[in-house]
Amino acid sequence: MNATFDFSGRSILVTGASSGIGRATVEALRASGASVVAAARNGNELARLAEQTGCEPLRLDVADEAAIDAALASLEPFDGLVNCAGTALLERALDTTAASFDRVMAVNARGAVLVAKHVARGMLDAGRTGSIVNVSSQAALVALDDHLSYSASKAALDALTRALCIELGPHGIRVNSVNPTVTLTPMAVLAWSDPVKRDPALQAIPLRRFAESAEVAAPILFLLSDAASMISGVCLPIDGGYTAR
């Protein structure tokens, strides 16, 4: 799937860039002319991505506030941000511990807002308008078995999207979320290979299939682009109709 947007002269930071949706977003942005800083923990995969796309790699753990401060303080202001770094620890509600809950929240919610804070401050200091897109999940919109911590973290991400929208909007900075269904990253292909697990999930999606990473990256590029210049505060399901039920 090719996104037909022109990001020439624009600089975008993408977290969680080493695989899946983040990687597909970096590839699409670079193909659309953007200058991209690709941030992730996996240095080897970042190096491969940089070689393939010409992006600038940045080793970063968004669960580490000090690392965020150090890494982003020296970077030039951005025109856009894609908060795609995330983690999933799936467990029954009755098995949830403080440590597991805090770990998921630290990456999926706290890390996103800390990165957004830095990027937004850079935009304001430079007098720039811009766009922030948070990669949430359908799990923020509906209840799923064994997803308590993950669902809570993604619902928090949607809430901070709305909060950032109203605070940054007067400065010309738009903030939106995308909420994809199961997306066929290599890890997800393995996780959903069992027909006993996969088939009921597919039956719940009106389009009867999971998403490809490029099918999530394309709406992200739309929300970053001038084509979405009056869209802010939206949580956009990319789920084949799953949440319409």
Kinemage of the C-alpha trace (Angstrom):
@kinemage 1
@onewidth
@group {chain A} dominant
@subgroup {mainchain}
@vectorlist {calphas} color= white
{ca met a 1} P 0.000 0.000 0.000
{ca asn a 2} L 1.490 3.327 -1.092
{ca ala a 3} L 0.644 6.563 0.744
{ca thr a 4} L 0.663 9.547 -1.613
{ca phe a 5} L 1.712 12.385 0.677
{ca asp a 6} L 4.522 14.891 0.283
{ca phe a 7} L 6.550 15.383 3.462
{ca ser a 8} L 9.514 17.034 1.768
{ca gly a 9} L 11.271 19.390 4.155
{ca arg a 10} L 9.547 17.937 7.221
{ca ser a 11} L 11.202 16.136 10.112
{ca ile a 12} L 9.340 13.368 11.950
{ca leu a 13} L 10.277 11.380 15.045
{ca val a 14} L 8.978 7.787 15.141
{ca thr a 15} L 9.339 5.715 18.315
{ca gly a 16} L 9.036 1.932 18.313
{ca ala a 17} L 10.556 2.110 14.847
{ca ser a 18} L 12.495 -1.137 14.692
{ca ser a 19} L 9.586 -3.418 13.770
{ca gly a 20} L 5.924 -3.713 12.837
{ca ile a 21} L 3.825 -0.578 12.525
{ca gly a 22} L 6.697 1.708 13.521
{ca arg a 23} L 8.989 0.286 10.876
{ca ala a 24} L 6.289 0.481 8.190
{ca thr a 25} L 5.639 4.095 9.165
{ca val a 26} L 9.318 4.995 8.825
{ca glu a 27} L 9.438 3.336 5.406
{ca ala a 28} L 6.313 5.174 4.229
{ca leu a 29} L 7.508 8.532 5.562
{ca arg a 30} L 10.902 8.190 3.915
{ca ala a 31} L 9.235 7.207 0.630
{ca ser a 32} L 7.135 10.386 0.980
{ca gly a 33} L 10.190 12.615 1.374
{ca ala a 34} L 10.306 13.098 5.155
{ca ser a 35} L 13.460 13.343 7.212
{ca val a 36} L 12.935 10.683 9.895
{ca val a 37} L 14.553 10.021 13.249
{ca ala a 38} L 13.750 6.377 14.035
{ca ala a 39} L 13.891 5.562 17.747
{ca ala a 40} L 13.820 2.118 19.360
{ca arg a 41} L 15.736 -0.096 21.778
{ca asn a 42} L 16.933 -2.616 19.182
{ca gly a 43} L 20.140 -1.154 17.801
{ca asn a 44} L 20.716 -3.905 15.230
{ca glu a 45} L 17.279 -3.511 13.674
{ca leu a 46} L 17.632 0.278 13.706
{ca ala a 47} L 20.915 -0.048 11.827
{ca arg a 48} L 19.241 -2.234 9.205
{ca leu a 49} L 16.365 0.226 8.882
{ca ala a 50} L 18.771 3.145 8.513
{ca glu a 51} L 20.664 1.324 5.770
{ca gln a 52} L 17.440 0.480 3.939
{ca thr a 53} L 15.677 3.839 4.233
{ca gly a 54} L 18.224 6.522 5.078
{ca cys a 55} L 16.537 7.373 8.375
{ca glu a 56} L 18.543 8.586 11.369
{ca pro a 57} L 18.647 5.853 14.063
{ca leu a 58} L 18.266 6.699 17.753
{ca arg a 59} L 18.634 4.141 20.549
{ca leu a 60} L 15.923 4.968 23.090
{ca asp a 61} L 13.967 3.247 25.854
{ca val a 62} L 10.813 5.305 26.378
{ca ala a 63} L 10.315 3.744 29.815
{ca asp a 64} L 13.439 5.607 30.972
{ca glu a 65} L 12.659 9.286 31.632
{ca ala a 66} L 16.321 10.246 31.965
{ca ala a 67} L 17.091 8.591 28.624
{ca ile a 68} L 14.275 10.520 26.955
{ca asp a 69} L 15.539 13.797 28.403
{ca ala a 70} L 19.104 13.108 27.277
{ca ala a 71} L 18.240 11.834 23.805
{ca leu a 72} L 15.731 14.492 22.797
{ca ala a 73} L 17.338 17.564 24.368
{ca ser a 74} L 19.990 17.810 21.659
{ca leu a 75} L 17.750 17.151 18.627
{ca glu a 76} L 16.456 19.820 16.276
{ca pro a 77} L 12.716 20.621 16.463
{ca phe a 78} L 10.397 18.218 14.695
{ca asp a 79} L 7.333 18.820 12.543
{ca gly a 80} L 5.681 15.601 13.655
{ca leu a 81} L 5.776 12.676 16.076
{ca val a 82} L 4.526 9.112 15.871
{ca asn a 83} L 4.383 7.509 19.325
{ca cys a 84} L 4.550 3.846 18.342
{ca ala a 85} L 6.709 2.362 21.100
{ca gly a 86} L 4.659 -0.169 23.010
{ca thr a 87} L 4.686 -3.370 24.993
{ca ala a 88} L 2.079 -6.032 25.637
{ca leu a 89} L 2.044 -8.247 28.715
{ca leu a 90} L -1.086 -10.342 28.417
{ca glu a 91} L -2.289 -11.957 31.627
{ca arg a 92} L -5.515 -12.678 33.440
{ca ala a 93} L -6.869 -9.880 35.588
{ca leu a 94} L -6.470 -12.052 38.690
{ca asp a 95} L -2.796 -12.624 37.859
{ca thr a 96} L -1.940 -8.945 37.415
{ca thr a 97} L 0.828 -7.623 39.671
{ca ala a 98} L 1.864 -4.077 40.456
{ca ala a 99} L 5.138 -4.655 38.613
{ca ser a 100} L 3.518 -5.948 35.425
{ca phe a 101} L 0.874 -3.214 35.407
{ca asp a 102} L 3.445 -0.479 35.998
{ca arg a 103} L 5.748 -1.798 33.270
{ca val a 104} L 3.024 -1.690 30.624
{ca met a 105} L 1.836 1.759 31.708
{ca ala a 106} L 5.413 3.089 31.783
{ca val a 107} L 5.957 2.290 28.104
{ca asn a 108} L 2.518 2.645 26.532
{ca ala a 109} L 1.238 5.727 28.368
{ca arg a 110} L 3.929 7.471 30.417
{ca gly a 111} L 6.612 7.103 27.761
{ca ala a 112} L 4.303 8.482 25.088
{ca val a 113} L 3.440 11.602 27.046
{ca leu a 114} L 7.063 12.286 28.001
{ca val a 115} L 8.189 12.042 24.375
{ca ala a 116} L 5.241 14.176 23.247
{ca lys a 117} L 6.143 16.791 25.866
{ca his a 118} L 9.651 17.167 24.476
{ca val a 119} L 8.529 17.267 20.852
{ca ala a 120} L 5.749 19.774 21.579
{ca arg a 121} L 8.117 22.031 23.503
{ca gly a 122} L 10.500 22.000 20.557
{ca met a 123} L 7.676 22.948 18.206
{ca leu a 124} L 6.577 25.798 20.467
{ca asp a 125} L 10.109 27.137 20.956
{ca ala a 126} L 10.666 27.098 17.183
{ca gly a 127} L 7.281 28.648 16.442
{ca arg a 128} L 6.232 25.612 14.428
{ca thr a 129} L 2.864 23.981 13.970
{ca gly a 130} L 2.819 20.191 13.770
{ca ser a 131} L 1.058 16.867 14.245
{ca ile a 132} L 1.369 14.105 16.831
{ca val a 133} L -0.062 10.626 16.236
{ca asn a 134} L -0.283 8.118 19.075
{ca val a 135} L -0.540 4.433 18.165
{ca ser a 136} L -3.215 3.057 20.464
{ca ser a 137} L -5.306 -0.108 20.023
{ca gln a 138} L -8.799 -1.462 19.642
{ca ala a 139} L -8.157 -2.765 23.164
{ca ala a 140} L -8.665 0.814 24.369
{ca leu a 141} L -12.209 0.793 22.989
{ca val a 142} L -13.517 -2.679 23.867
{ca ala a 143} L -12.845 -5.256 26.569
{ca leu a 144} L -10.635 -8.209 25.636
{ca asp a 145} L -9.742 -11.276 27.684
{ca asp a 146} L -6.299 -11.202 29.350
{ca his a 147} L -5.707 -7.566 28.324
{ca leu a 148} L -6.330 -5.630 31.542
{ca ser a 149} L -2.977 -3.846 31.773
{ca tyr a 150} L -2.667 -3.391 28.024
{ca ser a 151} L -6.231 -2.096 27.658
{ca ala a 152} L -5.781 0.309 30.562
{ca ser a 153} L -2.532 1.646 29.103
{ca lys a 154} L -4.036 2.199 25.666
{ca ala a 155} L -7.161 3.824 27.119
{ca ala a 156} L -4.805 6.142 29.009
{ca leu a 157} L -3.052 6.871 25.724
{ca asp a 158} L -6.373 7.892 24.156
{ca ala a 159} L -7.104 10.110 27.166
{ca leu a 160} L -3.757 11.870 26.896
{ca thr a 161} L -4.412 12.319 23.171
{ca arg a 162} L -7.516 14.332 24.044
{ca ala a 163} L -5.715 16.269 26.787
{ca leu a 164} L -2.833 17.163 24.478
{ca cys a 165} L -5.316 18.096 21.762
{ca ile a 166} L -6.939 20.833 23.833
{ca glu a 167} L -3.680 22.142 25.313
{ca leu a 168} L -1.639 22.180 22.111
{ca gly a 169} L -4.401 23.056 19.654
{ca pro a 170} L -4.167 26.832 20.249
{ca his a 171} L -0.522 26.575 19.118
{ca gly a 172} L -1.437 24.838 15.860
{ca ile a 173} L -0.366 21.367 17.013
{ca arg a 174} L -2.800 18.570 16.216
{ca val a 175} L -2.917 15.354 18.272
{ca asn a 176} L -4.713 12.151 17.251
{ca ser a 177} L -4.647 8.416 17.932
{ca val a 178} L -5.032 5.391 15.701
{ca asn a 179} L -6.552 2.232 17.195
{ca pro a 180} L -5.602 -0.818 15.123
{ca thr a 181} L -6.829 -4.369 15.468
{ca val a 182} L -4.400 -7.306 15.426
{ca thr a 183} L -1.694 -6.244 12.981
{ca leu a 184} L 0.370 -8.879 11.229
{ca thr a 185} L 3.841 -8.137 12.454
{ca pro a 186} L 6.144 -11.196 12.501
{ca met a 187} L 5.440 -11.627 16.221
{ca ala a 188} L 1.676 -11.402 15.684
{ca val a 189} L 1.745 -13.940 12.851
{ca leu a 190} L 3.287 -16.421 15.281
{ca ala a 191} L 0.996 -15.451 18.167
{ca trp a 192} L -2.159 -15.899 16.061
{ca ser a 193} L -1.092 -19.028 14.164
{ca asp a 194} L -3.317 -21.336 16.237
{ca pro a 195} L -6.713 -21.632 14.463
{ca val a 196} L -8.455 -22.124 17.824
{ca lys a 197} L -7.376 -18.625 18.810
{ca arg a 198} L -7.293 -17.034 15.359
{ca asp a 199} L -10.615 -18.072 13.827
{ca pro a 200} L -12.974 -16.626 16.485
{ca ala a 201} L -11.030 -13.363 16.370
{ca leu a 202} L -11.379 -13.194 12.599
{ca gln a 203} L -15.098 -13.918 12.840
{ca ala a 204} L -15.487 -10.853 15.075
{ca ile a 205} L -13.994 -8.603 12.362
{ca pro a 206} L -16.536 -7.802 9.632
{ca leu a 207} L -13.788 -7.707 6.978
{ca arg a 208} L -12.705 -11.188 8.186
{ca arg a 209} L -8.972 -10.458 8.243
{ca phe a 210} L -6.299 -8.860 10.378
{ca ala a 211} L -4.470 -5.676 9.388
{ca glu a 212} L -1.137 -5.397 7.628
{ca ser a 213} L 1.382 -2.932 9.056
{ca ala a 214} L 1.189 -0.781 5.913
{ca glu a 215} L -2.581 -0.481 6.387
{ca val a 216} L -1.950 1.206 9.727
{ca ala a 217} L 0.970 3.307 8.505
{ca ala a 218} L -1.114 4.887 5.725
{ca pro a 219} L -3.723 6.453 8.073
{ca ile a 220} L -0.869 7.607 10.315
{ca leu a 221} L 0.625 9.480 7.366
{ca phe a 222} L -2.791 10.963 6.594
{ca leu a 223} L -3.119 12.293 10.144
{ca leu a 224} L 0.395 13.736 9.968
{ca ser a 225} L -0.336 15.426 6.658
{ca asp a 226} L -2.027 18.701 5.697
{ca ala a 227} L -4.922 16.632 4.342
{ca ala a 228} L -5.966 16.214 8.010
{ca ser a 229} L -5.440 19.880 8.886
{ca met a 230} L -8.781 20.175 10.727
{ca ile a 231} L -8.643 16.790 12.480
{ca ser a 232} L -7.513 16.727 16.108
{ca gly a 233} L -8.514 14.804 19.217
{ca val a 234} L -9.691 11.791 17.198
{ca cys a 235} L -9.208 8.121 18.113
{ca leu a 236} L -9.442 6.366 14.741
{ca pro a 237} L -10.202 2.623 14.701
{ca ile a 238} L -8.280 0.713 12.026
{ca asp a 239} L -9.980 -2.567 12.772
{ca gly a 240} L -11.993 -3.802 9.800
{ca gly a 241} L -15.179 -2.908 11.687
{ca tyr a 242} L -14.425 -4.801 14.911
{ca thr a 243} L -15.498 -1.990 17.240
{ca ala a 244} L -18.708 -1.325 15.251
{ca arg a 245} L -20.372 -4.253 17.009
